């Protein structure tokens, strides 16, 4: 079993892989980072879980050019096979089909679980959205 420091280092790598997948539009990698029972709780929307949530998140990054800046105000807690990330995010989405960029900022919680291969999988993504300045064009 990993030490807490090793577990956090592997979690940070998963988070970096997630951000890279979002920013490069790699829906397959986003899908692979999420757990089979992944649940997405977005502001003003009903919760979506399982395959539907995984497909929604994957399709989002393939339909938009995304710029997800590094998470800030971050706290990481590892407890056995689970980890919690408290974060603040800054995201700009530009439709690949054309249109104005949309800026979104907020706070959230990610819950991760180790899978049988020892990889951190995102199981819950719960986040807020606060008014952001218009995205630069």
N, C-alpha and C positions, 0 to 999 in steps of 0.2 A: 504494500500500500504506500502511496505517496505521502510525503510530509505535506503539511499545509502549504509550505512555500512552493513545493513542486506542483501541487494541485493548482495553486493560483497561477503559476507560470503556464501550465497547460491550458487553463481557462483563458488567460490573456491571449494565448495563441489562437484559441477558438474564436475569441472576440475579434482579433485582427483578421482572421480568415473570413468571418462573417462580414466585416466592414469592406474588405476587398471584394467579396462576392457581390455585395450590394452595389458598390461603386463601379464595378465592371459589368454589371448586368448579367451575372452568372447565376441564373435561376436554379440550375442543377446543384451548385454548391450550397446555395441558400437552403434548398430542399434537404440536402444531406445533413446539414447542421441541425435541422429541426428534428425533434423526436416524433415518433409515430402518433403520439397523443398530444402533440403540440396544440396549444390554445392561444389565440390572439384576442386581446381585449383592447380595442381601439376606442377613443373618445366618441360618444354619440352613436356607437354601432353595437349591435348585439354581438356577444362573444361567438367566435367561430372556432371549431376544434377539429382535431384529427386531420384526415386527408384534405378536407376542404380548406382548412387554415394553411396547411403546408403549400397547397397549390396556389392559394390566393397570394401569399407572400412571395412565392417564386415568380408568379406571373407579374406581380407589381414591378419587380426589378427588371423584367424583360420588356415591359411596356413603357418604362420611364428611364431616362438618363438620371441617375441619382448621384448626389454628392452628400454622403454621410460623413460629417466631420468626426474626429475622434471624440469619444464620450468624455464628458467632463463631470465634475462633482461626483466622482465615482467612488463607490464603496464595494468591496468584494468580500463575501463571507463564504467559507467552505465548511460544510458540516457533513462528514462522511461522503456519501454518494451524491450529495446535493450541493449546489452553490447558488448564491443569490448575488445579483449585481444591481445596485441602485445606481442610476445614471441620469445625466442630463444630455439631451441630444439636440443636434442642429442638422436638419436635413433639407435639401433642395431637390425637388423632383421636376423634371422637364419632360413633357410627353414626347415620345419618339415620333409620334404622328404629327407633331407641330403644336405650337401653343406656348403660352407664357409659363415661365418657371413658377413653381409653388414652393414657398418656404414654410417649413414647419419646425417648431421648437417645442420642447417639453421635457418632462421628467418621466422616469419609468422604473419598472422592476423587470429583470429577466430572471427566470428560475431555470437552472440547468440540472441535469441528472447524468451521471455516468452510465454509459451503456455497457453491455457485456464485453465489448472490446476495449473498454477503458477510455472512450472518447466522450467529451462533454457534449451533450445534446440539449438544445434549447427546448424546454417544455412549456414555458409560459412567457408571454410578452404582454405586459400590462403597462399602458403609457397614457400620459396626458398630452394635451396640445394647448399651447398658449399662443396668443397673437404674435406673429413674427413680422418683421419688416418685409416689404415686398422684395422678392429675389431680384438681384441685379441681372439685367439682360445684356 
